[in-house]
Amino acid sequence: MVDNETMMFKVEKEKVNEARELLMTVYQALKEKGYNPINQIVGYILSGDPTYITNHQNARSIIRRLERDELLEELVRAYLDKNE
């Protein structure tokens, strides 16, 4: 039997704000160190390997405060909000 129900996924508002701030902090740290922040963040989200993120400004610890799906949700939300 095939389940035709659609699952709902919802993140709390405070998690959204936290994800946005966290991503901006990590982005800045990567940029300061001369990395391509977009490539590094994508590498981390896809692989889960924290070594894609620099330790500069404690960025590696900061990005690990949230789950990768929460980070991805914020990226998708920001992209779609900007392109509506």
MDAnalysis code that builds the backbone (N, CA, C; Angstrom):
import MDAnalysis as mda
import numpy as np

u = mda.Universe.empty(252, n_residues=84, atom_resindex=np.repeat(np.arange(84), 3), trajectory=True)
u.add_TopologyAttr("name", ["N", "CA", "C"] * 84)
u.add_TopologyAttr("resid", np.arange(1, 85))
u.add_TopologyAttr("resname", ["MET", "VAL", "ASP", "ASN", "GLU", "THR", "MET", "MET", "PHE", "LYS", "VAL", "GLU", "LYS", "GLU", "LYS", "VAL", "ASN", "GLU", "ALA", "ARG", "GLU", "LEU", "LEU", "MET", "THR", "VAL", "TYR", "GLN", "ALA", "LEU", "LYS", "GLU", "LYS", "GLY", "TYR", "ASN", "PRO", "ILE", "ASN", "GLN", "ILE", "VAL", "GLY", "TYR", "ILE", "LEU", "SER", "GLY", "ASP", "PRO", "THR", "TYR", "ILE", "THR", "ASN", "HIS", "GLN", "ASN", "ALA", "ARG", "SER", "ILE", "ILE", "ARG", "ARG", "LEU", "GLU", "ARG", "ASP", "GLU", "LEU", "LEU", "GLU", "GLU", "LEU", "VAL", "ARG", "ALA", "TYR", "LEU", "ASP", "LYS", "ASN", "GLU"])
u.atoms.positions = np.array([
    [0.839, -1.180, 0.000],
    [0.000, 0.000, 0.000],
    [0.891, 1.253, 0.000],
    [0.564, 2.207, -0.838],
    [1.309, 3.452, -0.959],
    [0.658, 4.505, -0.072],
    [1.490, 5.178, 0.704],
    [0.998, 6.238, 1.574],
    [0.924, 7.535, 0.772],
    [-0.257, 8.092, 0.644],
    [-0.446, 9.304, -0.142],
    [-0.438, 10.563, 0.706],
    [-0.110, 10.435, 1.973],
    [-0.061, 11.587, 2.859],
    [1.226, 12.378, 2.632],
    [1.125, 13.691, 2.654],
    [2.287, 14.560, 2.553],
    [2.753, 14.913, 3.951],
    [4.029, 14.705, 4.195],
    [4.591, 15.040, 5.502],
    [4.827, 16.542, 5.586],
    [4.625, 17.097, 6.762],
    [4.850, 18.518, 6.998],
    [6.162, 18.691, 7.749],
    [6.929, 19.699, 7.338],
    [8.186, 20.035, 8.004],
    [8.120, 21.500, 8.367],
    [8.336, 21.815, 9.639],
    [8.217, 23.196, 10.088],
    [9.332, 23.498, 11.078],
    [9.950, 24.660, 10.900],
    [11.009, 25.113, 11.799],
    [10.509, 26.347, 12.536],
    [10.822, 26.410, 13.806],
    [10.385, 27.535, 14.622],
    [11.024, 28.837, 14.141],
    [10.329, 29.954, 14.344],
    [10.789, 31.276, 13.906],
    [12.155, 31.627, 14.489],
    [12.389, 31.316, 15.755],
    [13.668, 31.665, 16.361],
    [14.814, 30.880, 15.723],
    [14.555, 29.661, 15.269],
    [15.579, 28.881, 14.574],
    [15.936, 29.523, 13.239],
    [14.953, 30.125, 12.585],
    [15.194, 30.797, 11.305],
    [16.151, 31.960, 11.512],
    [15.877, 32.798, 12.499],
    [16.745, 33.936, 12.774],
    [18.141, 33.477, 13.187],
    [18.208, 32.441, 13.992],
    [19.498, 31.915, 14.426],
    [20.291, 31.394, 13.230],
    [19.637, 30.695, 12.327],
    [20.308, 30.165, 11.141],
    [20.847, 31.293, 10.275],
    [20.076, 32.330, 10.093],
    [20.508, 33.472, 9.285],
    [21.750, 34.127, 9.892],
    [21.717, 34.396, 11.181],
    [22.858, 35.025, 11.850],
    [24.090, 34.126, 11.809],
    [23.878, 32.863, 12.047],
    [24.961, 31.896, 12.030],
    [25.623, 31.838, 10.649],
    [24.818, 31.739, 9.605],
    [25.365, 31.690, 8.248],
    [26.150, 32.948, 7.905],
    [25.672, 34.101, 8.313],
    [26.381, 35.348, 8.028],
    [27.710, 35.419, 8.771],
    [27.747, 34.949, 10.002],
    [28.982, 34.931, 10.779],
    [30.011, 34.013, 10.130],
    [29.581, 32.827, 9.744],
    [30.476, 31.855, 9.108],
    [30.931, 32.378, 7.750],
    [30.022, 32.971, 7.002],
    [30.348, 33.554, 5.699],
    [31.481, 34.575, 5.839],
    [31.351, 35.466, 6.802],
    [32.364, 36.507, 7.017],
    [33.711, 35.904, 7.399],
    [33.702, 34.904, 8.268],
    [34.954, 34.265, 8.692],
    [35.651, 33.604, 7.512],
    [34.889, 32.910, 6.676],
    [35.466, 32.267, 5.494],
    [36.025, 33.305, 4.528],
    [35.306, 34.381, 4.343],
    [35.742, 35.455, 3.448],
    [37.037, 36.087, 3.956],
    [37.113, 36.347, 5.262],
    [38.313, 36.931, 5.868],
    [39.543, 36.061, 5.645],
    [39.342, 34.757, 5.629],
    [40.463, 33.828, 5.440],
    [40.781, 33.574, 3.968],
    [40.019, 34.175, 3.062],
    [40.311, 34.060, 1.644],
    [39.654, 32.886, 0.938],
    [38.740, 32.221, 1.609],
    [38.014, 31.108, 0.993],
    [36.813, 31.633, 0.212],
    [36.305, 30.803, -0.700],
    [35.043, 31.103, -1.358],
    [33.950, 30.606, -0.408],
    [33.284, 31.524, 0.306],
    [32.329, 31.111, 1.338],
    [31.190, 30.238, 0.823],
    [30.704, 30.531, -0.364],
    [29.586, 29.749, -0.909],
    [30.019, 28.299, -1.115],
    [31.152, 28.102, -1.768],
    [31.641, 26.743, -2.014],
    [31.873, 25.982, -0.716],
    [32.445, 26.640, 0.264],
    [32.762, 25.982, 1.530],
    [31.493, 25.596, 2.292],
    [30.521, 26.501, 2.326],
    [29.273, 26.213, 3.034],
    [28.511, 25.092, 2.335],
    [28.475, 25.122, 1.009],
    [27.808, 24.054, 0.258],
    [28.508, 22.719, 0.526],
    [29.828, 22.717, 0.523],
    [30.579, 21.492, 0.821],
    [30.217, 20.936, 2.185],
    [30.106, 21.814, 3.166],
    [29.740, 21.381, 4.515],
    [28.312, 20.816, 4.546],
    [27.366, 21.520, 3.932],
    [25.978, 21.068, 3.970],
    [25.818, 19.725, 3.271],
    [26.474, 19.555, 2.142],
    [26.335, 18.301, 1.392],
    [27.024, 17.122, 2.070],
    [28.193, 17.370, 2.645],
    [28.989, 16.260, 3.183],
    [28.848, 16.059, 4.688],
    [28.571, 17.144, 5.400],
    [28.559, 17.069, 6.860],
    [29.958, 17.157, 7.454],
    [30.959, 17.334, 6.616],
    [32.350, 17.400, 7.065],
    [32.676, 18.811, 7.539],
    [32.902, 19.006, 8.831],
    [33.144, 20.344, 9.366],
    [34.460, 20.968, 8.900],
    [35.353, 20.181, 8.302],
    [36.625, 20.761, 7.859],
    [36.454, 21.680, 6.649],
    [35.274, 21.720, 6.060],
    [35.003, 22.712, 5.016],
    [34.928, 24.122, 5.598],
    [34.744, 24.208, 6.902],
    [34.583, 25.496, 7.580],
    [35.832, 25.787, 8.405],
    [36.341, 26.994, 8.259],
    [37.535, 27.408, 8.988],
    [37.276, 27.512, 10.490],
    [38.349, 27.395, 11.258],
    [38.254, 27.628, 12.699],
    [38.334, 29.124, 13.029],
    [38.702, 29.941, 12.050],
    [38.817, 31.389, 12.237],
    [37.510, 31.948, 12.790],
    [37.618, 32.790, 13.801],
    [36.453, 33.398, 14.454],
    [35.491, 32.348, 15.022],
    [36.034, 31.150, 15.296],
    [35.246, 30.062, 15.881],
    [34.114, 29.596, 14.950],
    [34.292, 29.813, 13.637],
    [33.236, 29.530, 12.657],
    [32.839, 28.057, 12.620],
    [33.805, 27.156, 12.789],
    [33.483, 25.723, 12.722],
    [32.556, 25.322, 13.860],
    [32.808, 25.831, 15.034],
    [31.919, 25.530, 16.167],
    [30.561, 26.192, 15.998],
    [30.560, 27.387, 15.455],
    [29.317, 28.130, 15.277],
    [28.386, 27.406, 14.314],
    [28.915, 26.954, 13.179],
    [28.046, 26.334, 12.170],
    [27.462, 25.013, 12.668],
    [28.135, 24.377, 13.598],
    [27.656, 23.086, 14.101],
    [26.570, 23.234, 15.165],
    [26.195, 24.451, 15.493],
    [25.123, 24.680, 16.474],
    [23.756, 24.280, 15.934],
    [23.623, 24.291, 14.613],
    [22.358, 23.907, 13.988],
    [22.577, 22.709, 13.086],
    [21.513, 21.973, 12.874],
    [21.562, 20.834, 11.966],
    [21.669, 21.341, 10.532],
    [22.244, 20.537, 9.669],
    [22.408, 20.934, 8.268],
    [21.071, 21.176, 7.584],
    [20.027, 20.440, 7.935],
    [18.723, 20.673, 7.303],
    [18.164, 22.042, 7.683],
    [18.467, 22.515, 8.878],
    [18.019, 23.847, 9.285],
    [18.754, 24.928, 8.497],
    [20.033, 24.705, 8.249],
    [20.797, 25.646, 7.437],
    [20.271, 25.662, 6.006],
    [20.012, 24.498, 5.470],
    [19.505, 24.388, 4.112],
    [18.138, 25.057, 3.988],
    [17.300, 24.877, 4.978],
    [15.993, 25.511, 4.944],
    [16.120, 27.029, 4.892],
    [17.031, 27.582, 5.672],
    [17.227, 29.035, 5.661],
    [17.718, 29.506, 4.298],
    [18.603, 28.760, 3.679],
    [19.105, 29.140, 2.357],
    [17.991, 29.118, 1.319],
    [17.174, 28.085, 1.347],
    [16.060, 27.989, 0.399],
    [15.065, 29.114, 0.655],
    [14.748, 29.374, 1.910],
    [13.803, 30.438, 2.259],
    [14.320, 31.790, 1.757],
    [15.581, 32.098, 2.017],
    [16.143, 33.385, 1.605],
    [16.132, 33.521, 0.083],
    [16.454, 32.459, -0.610],
    [16.462, 32.491, -2.071],
    [15.048, 32.721, -2.623],
    [14.098, 31.979, -2.118],
    [12.732, 32.106, -2.625],
    [12.103, 33.444, -2.245],
    [12.375, 33.927, -1.031],
    [11.852, 35.232, -0.620],
    [12.381, 36.333, -1.535],
    [13.648, 36.202, -1.896],
    [14.287, 37.222, -2.750],
    [13.755, 37.164, -4.183],
    [13.360, 35.997, -4.623],
    [12.969, 35.807, -6.018],
    [11.464, 35.672, -6.235],
    [10.673, 36.058, -5.261],
    [9.205, 35.995, -5.428],
    [8.737, 37.113, -6.317],
])
